[in-house]
Amino acid sequence: MSAAELEDPREPVLAPLGARYSGAPAVIPPEADGVVRAMPVILRIERELPPRTALLQAAAQAALAVCVDPRAQGEWYEPLRAWVNGRIRKIARRARGAHWAVVQELPGVTVEVDGVEARALLPGPVDAVPKAVARLQIGGTDLPPDEPGPVPGGTPLIVLNPAVDMTVGKAAAQVGHASMILAAVRGWTEAPRFAVRRDPALWEALLARDDVVCVRDAGFTEVDPGTITCAAADAR
């Protein structure tokens, strides 16, 4: 096989997202084919509740991990690009026990942070969700705030808007958006661990940076359209 045949002509899955967020705030039109797609993000919440921050950090990393996985340039390419070219909706659900074990069999990536797990699945049409996912609860259990401590050095940072109250499921979707946008703008090819915080001082400091990326919500659930739900930037 020649070198030309070995070369993959496809651009990275996140390239359109990087172009969209590299300039002025993006105005995202409805999906061209009329199909609404979403990435299921499954949060492992057992009877013993996990720490909120670690779960959000796992969700942020998992959402990006699907997009930079080697399969994203192979068998996952078409469904991922169809999703990225529209509105990058995510729907967080919770699972435990046998239900958590079942979703491990679906295409996706599981990330563990400090013993806490989240799994992001390959996006698809919202009206064709696998039964193992459709039966999982979206609302319900929330998690209390915790005290995660200082941001570790060398860690990309995502800060949730301290003026906006969100359930853990909504927050998981938003930090997943943030990790993807930051990676797309920076051209990352790996999914690092992220620090997720909800702190007024960190929020103000992050918004003052010229390299920050912000997530503006479409307003489908919980918050008003155009609300900045979180911001992200590289480690310093």
Secondary structure by P-SEA (a helix, b strand, c coil): cccccccccccccaaaaaaaacccccccccccccbbbbbbbbbbcccccccaaaaaaaaaaaaaaaaacccccccccaaaaaaaaccbbbbbbbbcaaaaaaaccccbbbbbccccccccccccccccccccccccccccccccccccccccccbbbbbccccccccaaaaaaaaaaaaaaaaaaaccccccbbbbbbcaaaaaaaaacccbbbbbbccccccccccccccccccc
